Amino acid sequence: MPMTKTFTENDLIRFLYNELTENESEAIERAILTDQNLQDQINKLRKLQEDMDDIKVAPSKRTIRKILDFSKGFEVQSA
C-alpha cells in the first residue's frame, strides 16, 4: 500500500506560485488527481489568489505627503 503524502497549506501556496522543486510539484500534481479534498483546497487557494491579484492598493495622499516631508530631511550624496 503506497504511503500518502500530506501537504501543508504552505506547500499548496508555494505550488500555486511555482516555488517548489520539480519533484515537489509533481508529487502535488499526482495527489491532486486522486484526492478530492486536495482538489478543493487548491481550487479555494486559486480563487483567493485571483481575488488578491485583483485588489488595487494605493497609499493615501496624506501618506505620500508624510513620506515626501520626511525625505526632505535627508541629503542626497553622489558617489
TAKAVEN-V897883 format. One record per pair of residues at least 12 apart in sequence whose ideal C-beta (glycine too) atoms are under 10 Angstrom apart, sorted by the first residue. I is the first residue (numbers start at 1). J is the second residue. Records with the same first field share a line. If there is no record, write none. Layout:
I = J ; J
This chain:
4 = 31 ; 34 ; 35
5 = 24 ; 27 ; 28 ; 30 ; 31 ; 35
6 = 31 ; 38
7 = 24 ; 27 ; 28 ; 31 ; 32 ; 35 ; 38 ; 41 ; 42
9 = 41 ; 44 ; 45
11 = 24 ; 27 ; 28
12 = 28 ; 32 ; 38 ; 41 ; 42 ; 44 ; 45 ; 46
13 = 42 ; 45 ; 48 ; 49
14 = 28
15 = 27 ; 28 ; 29 ; 32 ; 42 ; 45
16 = 28 ; 42 ; 45 ; 46 ; 48 ; 49
17 = 49
28 = 42
